[in-house]
Amino acid sequence: MSISICKTLHQVRSSMRNSPTHYICFTHIRSFSSSLASIDQTPNQHSFTVNYLVNSCGFPLEKAIISSKYINFETPEKPDSVFAFFCSHGFTKTHALNLIRKVPQLTLSNPEKSLLPKLEFFKSKGFSSTDVVKVMSQAPALLIRSLENQIIPSFEFVKNLIGSEERTLSAIKHFAGPLLVDLESRMAPNVDILREVNVPDAKIAFLLTSQPRVFMSSRERFRQIVEEVKGRGFNPMRVSFVLAVHALSSMSKAVWEKKIEVYKKWGFSNDEILVAFGKFPLFMAVSEDKITRVMDFLVNKMGLESSCVSKRPHLFSYSFEKRIVPRCLVYQALQEKGLIKKPKIIFKMVMSTEMWFIEKVVNLTKEEAPEILKLYEEKLAIAR
């Protein structure tokens, strides 16, 4: 349904709600359900709420029945007004339906009193209409949270911690749920735990804007992780501390042990693993599959020693297809032509910036090996 139709429906619904025309107009909202798998709709078999959720919102019958225990309406007026509201404020029909499916309670909302102030708040902070749709689609629970008691305090808490409204807006666009929905129950208590061990707010803000889901752990588990990181000798004043918190938060003890075994399979000693983790904690956040692909390529294809790789744990943070493979193949081609004298420069080639790689490798060898640029571009194109 187009936005213009939705606007019209929203504007005239009050004056038309008792007329047959009202139900004809709102047929447009519910017409999408004709493509759904049919179910037995014997009159009175299910409540009006259940039938509406199935036929108009695409709910599975079982979910509709469960939802009807918490919401109830006997006419389409209120849920139709919610659909019309969303459509008239930049949401597509698909967006509106997804919101209702995720948060069925929205069908009972008063659009003007409950929903509109929340949209207006975000726009007042600099979010565009498109941004608002994105934020609400990411975290539809915001639409049933209190604006004054939760959303505004959460926004201010995040802004004060990050220290910049611009960075706050950017963070919320990407992580609205963790940052605004669970402040009181999860985020704020876990921020306090980091402060208790003297992690600076700047480092907390770094973690908050890059990996806010880390703060969604229970307070007990989060405290255990922080104490373990501290016990491993990480300095709370350095960014490596919060990176280690992130790494340990991303896996169970069992997964940690499996990754240790994978690294050992490729020749890493236990001490080498622990030293690598100390240098770059996200070394242990890499999936077992990526560890295997990177080590197989570097050891078996490129002939590198695992001990050399272990000293450079940042290697595992780079894209295998877009960075490691293309640059290593350029190294290999240059080596075959005798243009590389120092074998360990392969690590510099992989770990350097794109600008350095182009200027110092590709451009400086284009006369002796003009095909290098073509090779590099072809490998990048394949990776895309």
N, C-alpha and C positions, 0 to 999 in steps of 0.2 A: 504494500500500500504506500503510495507516495506521501511525502510530508504534507503537501497541500491538502490532500484528502483528510489526513489526520488532524490538521489545524481546523478544518471546517467542522469535523466531528466534535472536536474539543469545544469549539465556540457555540455550537448549537445544541449540544446534548441536553442542556437543562430545559430548553423550551420545547424540545421534541421528545423527551423521554417517555411520554405517555402516548405518543402517536405511533401508528404502524410504520411511518416513515423512519422513525428512529431505528427500528429493528432491521429495516431494509438497508439503511446506511451501515450499520454495524456488521451486516453480513460480510462486508468487505474485510473486516478484521478477522472474521472466523473462517473465511473461505479457504485459507490455506489447508485446513484440516481435511479437506476432501481427498488429499493425496495420501493421508495416513492410512495405515492398515485398518480395515473396518473391524469393529467389535460389536457384539450384540447390544443393541440399545433399546431393548424392550422397555416401554414406558414404566416408570417407577422402579425399574430394577436398581438404579443407583440414584443418589441424591442429585439435585441440580448442580451443586458444586462439583461433584465428581464428573458428571457429564460435561460440564463446561471446561474443566481442566483437561479432560481427554480430547474433546472435539475442538476446542478453541486454542488450547495451549500446547497440544501434543504430548501431554503427560502419558507415560505408561499407566495402564489401569491401576496396577498395584500402588504406584506412587501417588496417584490421584486419591485413592481411598485413604491412604495414610495421611496425606496432606489435609484431607477434609475433616480429620479429627481436630485440627488446629485452626482451620479457617472455614467459614461458612457464609454463603450468600444464596439468596433464593431468586435473584434477578440478575441480569448481566450488567446493570447500570454501573455499579462500582468498579468491577474489573475492566469493563469497556472504557471507563473514564481514565483508568490508569494507562491502558494501551494508547488511547488518544493523546494523553499528556506526553508520554515518551516520544511518540511520533512527531508531535508539534515542537519538541525541543531537541531535534537533531538526531534522535535515535531511529534506526531503521526498524522495520517490523521484526527482523531477525534478532536485533539487539533486544528489543522489548520482550520478545518471547523467551529469549535466553535468561533475561533477568527474572522473569516470572517463574521459570522452571527452577532456577537456583534458589530463589527466595519467594516461595508461594505467598508469604504474608503480604507481599506487595499488593496483592489483589484487593486488600482491605484498606489500602492507604487513601488518605485524602490528598490528592495531588497538589492542590494549591497551598495547603497548610503544612503538609509533611515533606513532600518531595521538592517543590520549587525552591524553598529557602536553601536547601542543600546545594542544588545546582547553582544558585546565585552566589553562594559563599565561595565556591571554587572559582567561578568566573571573576569574582571580586579580587581574587588573589592572583589573577593573571592567566588562568587556564582558558584556552579557547574552547568553543563548543565541541570541537573534535576531541580535545584533551579530556573534557568532562565525560564524554561518551566512553572513552578508553578507560578512564579511571573507574567509572561505575561498572563497566563490563568486567574489569579485573576484580573489583571488590564490591559486588552488589550488596553485601551486608551493610555497607555504609548507608544505604538508603533506608534502613530500618533502625539505624543508630541515632541517638540524640545528637542534634547539631551542637547545642550549647554544652552538654555534659560530656561528650566524647570527641566529636570530630574537631571542634575548634581547639580544645585543650591538647589533643594529639598533634594537630598541626603546629601549634605554638611550641610544644615540647620538642618536636623534630627540628623546627626552625632554629630554636635557641641552641640546640646541640650542634647542628650543622653550621650555624653562624651566617648563613646566606639564604635569603628567600629564593634567589634564582636556583641555587643548588637544591634547595628543598623542593621546589616545583619539579625539577628534573627527577629527583629521587622518587617522589610520589607518583609521577607518571609511570615509572617502571615498577614500583613496589608498593602500590597503594594499600593492599591488604595488610602485609606485615607492619607497615608504618602507622596506619591509622585505625585499624580495626582492633588490634590486640595490645594497645598501649598499656593499659592498667594491669592486665592479667599477666602479660609476658614481657614486653619490651622494657618498660620502665624498671621493673625489679632486676632484670638482667643487666641493664645499663648500670644500676647501682652496684652490682657485684663487681663489674670491671673498675668502677671508681674506687671501690674498697681496696683493691690491690694497686691503686695508683696509676691506672692506665689513663693517660691524658684524654680530654674530651676530643681533641683533634684526631686521635687514633680511633676512638670510639665512633666518631663521625665517619671516618674512612670505612670502617666495617659496616656501619649502618647504611651507607649509601651504595656500597658494593655488594654486600651479602646480608641484607636485613633479615633473611629467614633464619640466620644463625640465632637471632634473639627469640625465636619462637620455641626454643627448647624449654622444658619445664625449669623452674628456678633451681630445683635440686640437681638436675642433670647439668645445667649450665654451670653451677658452682663447682661441681665435680670436675668438669672440663677445665675451668679456669685454674683450679688448684693443681690439676695434672700438668698444665702448661707451665705454671709457675715452678712446679717441682722439677721440670725438665731443664730449668735454668734459663728460660726465656726472660728477657728484660722487659718489664711492663711499659717502659718508656719508648720502646721501639715498635715499629709496625709489624715486625715478625711475631710479636706476642699475639696480636689479634688475628694474624694469618694462621697461627697455630691453633687458636680457638676455633676458627672457621674449619680448618682441616679435621680436627678431632670431632667437631660437631656433625660433620658430614658422613660419619661412618660409625658402625658399632665396633666393639672390640674384636669380634669375629672377622669382620671385613678388614680391619687393620692387620690382623695376623695373616690373612690370605694375601694381602698385598706384600707383606714382608716376605712371604714364601715365593711370590712371583719374582721379586727383585733378586732374591737369593738364587733362584733358578737361573738367572742370567749372570751370575757370578759376583753379585754384591755381597760383601761381608756384613755382618750385623752392625759393626762399627761404622762402616761406610754409609749404611742406610740412616743411622742416627745422626751422623755428621751432615748428610745431605738434608735431612729433615730440619736440622738446626739452621742451615743456611737458607733454605727455602721451604717452609712448611707445606706449601701447596703441592710439593713433590709427592706427598702421600694422599692428596685428594684426587689424584689422577685415577681413572678407571683401570681395572686389571687388563682390559682389552687394549687400552692405549699403551700401557706399559709394555705389553707384549709386542705390539706393532712397532713402537719406537725402537725397542731393543733389538728386535729381529732385523730391522732395516739397518740400524747403525752398526751392529755387530756382524751380521751375516752378509749384508749387501755392501756396506762401506768398510768393513774390516777393522772397526775400532775396538779398543779394549774396554771392557765394562768398567774397569777402574778409572779410566779417563772420563767416561760418561758420568760416573757417580760423583765426580768432583764438580759437575756442572748441572745440578738438579733443575735449574731454570729451563733446560732443554725440554722438559716434559710439559711445560706450560704453553709451548708454541703449537700452532696447528700442524698436525702431521702432514696433511695433504697440501696446504697452502704455503707452508714455510720450510719444514724440515726436508721433505722430498725434493721440491724444486731446487733449493739452494745446494743440497748435497749433490744432486746430479750435475749442476753447474761446476761444482768443485771437481767432481770426477772427470768431466770433460776437459777442464783446464789442466788437470793433473796428467791426463793421457797425452796432452800436447806439450808437456814439459814446462808449462807456464806457472806451476806452483812448486815452490822449493820447500816450504815448511808444511808438513802434513797437518799439524795441529791448528792451522789457520781455518780448517773446516769448522771449528767451533765458533771462531770469530765470525765467519760467514753466516752461520745459522743464527747466531744470537744478536747480531748487529741490527740497526734500524734499516728500513727499506731504502732510505736515502743513501746511507753509507754503502749498502750493498750495490746499489746501482752505480754510484759514483766511483767507488774504489775497486769494484770487481768487474761489473758489466762494461762500463764505459772505458776503463783502462785496458781492457783486453779486446776491444772490438776490432782493432786493426789486425792483431794476430789471430783472433778467433771470432770473426763476425757472426758466426752461427750461434754464439752463446746467448745473445739477446733473444733470438728466435726460440731457442731451446727453453729458456726461462719463461718466456711468454706463453709458449705452448703448454708447459707444465702447470702454470697458473690457470690457464683457461680450462684445462681438464679438471683441476681442483674445484673450479666454480661450478 
